[in-house]
Amino acid sequence: MDTQNLFSLKGRTALVTGGSRGIGRMIAEGFLAAGARVYISARKAEACDRAAKELSALGHCVSLPADVSTLDGIQALVAAYAKHEDSLDILVNNAGAAWGAPYDEFPESGWDKVADLNMKTPFFLTQALTPMLKKAATDHLAKVIHVASIDGISVNPWETYSYAASKAGLIHLTKRMALRLAPERIVVSAIAPGPFASDMNKDARDHGDEVAERVPLGRIGTPEDMAGAAIYLASRAGDYVVGSTLVVDGGTAWGR
């Protein structure tokens, strides 16, 4: 058993959407530390370029700005990535959105924006990149990791209807896609983060000590917690984890 390389990503390529900040950046940083060549994408070009420049201190990191909320944006990202690599070892579908509004006032626009980016985009981006993932799956498996949320597993106190529904849908979609792609040597899994400091989770970002009191482990998540989970799923260590969702939340989902 080669335990020395069990968690290594040396020589592998990774594309992380929403990689300029928050959880996406935590994952990108972890992948770089594990030896991967990393490409990050984000809608805001300036932020994406700046993050890639900073992350380049750790290894090969390239900015590929794109708006993956549309099919045209997805195709543009695939074309931009193809200018650098002819195959893809790891895809992390992390780009997402949230919307909160009272039940009686919740708008269709908020529903559609969140549901499309959180659930439709991971499917169609993976679909578009499947030929490149198959090309990488030779002496090792290719990996697709969806970033879901504990809000797709348990109910929170906030009125984020489309967010919770889309993340629950993504968890189920992970299982369906995993069954289809496993014979192609592409393993699909998911991560369901709990309280991590990010623009998506402003409560944990701005009130970390208060949020920590509600976490059974007594703290919010760190970049190392998220990087460790993603590296596990992306590396040889996670090869037999197919269609499953890894909950990374310090016990929050079960402690509510």
C-alpha positions, -999 to +999 in steps of 0.1 A: +000+000+000+015+033-011+003+055+018+029+082+010+010+092-021-025+084-008-035+121-006-011+135-033-024+155-063+010+158-079+008+161-116-030+165-117-051+194-130-080+210-112-107+235-121-125+252-092-155+275-100-161+303-075-124+299-067-115+335-060-129+336-024-144+317+004-147+279+002-136+278-034-104+295-025-098+273+005-101+243-019-079+258-045-052+265-019-054+230-006-051+215-041-020+236-048-004+225-016-011+189-026+007+194-059-020+201-084-021+226-113-051+247-104-074+269-125-099+291-108-129+307-122-151+335-110-176+360-125-156+391-115-124+391-136-105+415-114-111+394-082-103+362-101-070+376-115-060+389-081-067+356-063-048+336-089-018+359-086-018+355-048-023+317-050+005+314-075+029+318-046+019+282-037+021+267-072+007+268-108-026+288-105-044+304-135-073+328-136-102+319-160-129+345-154-164+334-166-201+336-157-211+300-154-247+309-147-255+306-184-248+279-210-228+304-231-207+312-200-201+275-194-189+270-230-166+300-227-150+286-196-145+252-212-129+269-242-107+290-220-095+260-200-089+240-232-063+266-243-041+255-213-048+218-209-062+189-230-076+169-201-090+176-166-084+155-135-106+173-110-136+195-114-150+214-083-185+228-089-184+254-061-199+286-077-232+293-060-257+319-049-281+325-021-313+346-017-333+353+014-368+369+016-400+364+036-423+335+023-450+359+011-426+381-008-401+356-022-395+366-059-393+343-089-361+361-099-345+350-066-357+315-071-344+312-106-310+328-100-302+305-071-317+273-085-299+277-119-265+284-105-266+260-076-281+230-094-283+235-132-248+248-136-230+219-120-248+195-143-241+213-175-205+223-167-198+187-159-215+176-190-194+200-211-162+188-195-169+151-195-147+144-226-117+161-209-124+142-176-126+109-195-093+117-212-076+122-178-091+090-164-063+066-175-040+053-147-062+071-121-098+081-117-111+116-126-131+134-100-161+157-098-169+174-065-201+193-060-201+218-032-236+215-015-245+227+020-257+214+053-288+235+044-296+208+019-296+183+047-312+200+077-334+231+080-320+264+091-339+293+107-336+316+077-360+320+048-337+309+021-361+287+002-345+283-031-310+279-016-320+250+007-340+233-021-312+237-047-286+223-023-308+193-014-314+188-051-276+190-058-270+163-032-295+140-050-281+150-084-247+139-071-260+103-067-276+102-101-246+116-119-223+093-100-241+062-112-239+074-148-202+085-148-186+058-126-183+033-156-165+061-174-139+062-145-152+095-133-162+096-096-188+121-086-192+131-049-201+162-029-192+182+002-218+198+025-201+226+044-214+240+076-203+273+091-172+286+073-163+323+072-173+334+036-194+359+017-220+332+013-220+326+051-218+362+065-231+350+098-200+328+104-178+355+088-189+384+109-201+367+141-178+337+143-177+334+181-215+335+184-219+309+156-193+287+172-215+284+203-241+266+182-215+242+168-211+210+188-173+210+181-172+246+195-157+264+165-164+274+129-146+257+100-111+266+090-095+266+055-076+234+066-109+217+073-123+224+039-090+217+021-086+184+039-121+172+028-116+182-008-081+167-010-095+134+004-122+132-022-100+144-051-071+120-043-065+082-044-078+082-008-113+090-020-115+067-050-142+044-035-164+072-023-190+073-051-221+095-050-218+103-013-219+137+004-192+144+029-206+166+057-180+191+070-197+211+097-184+203+132-217+185+140-239+216+132-265+198+110-272+173+138-270+198+167-297+222+155 
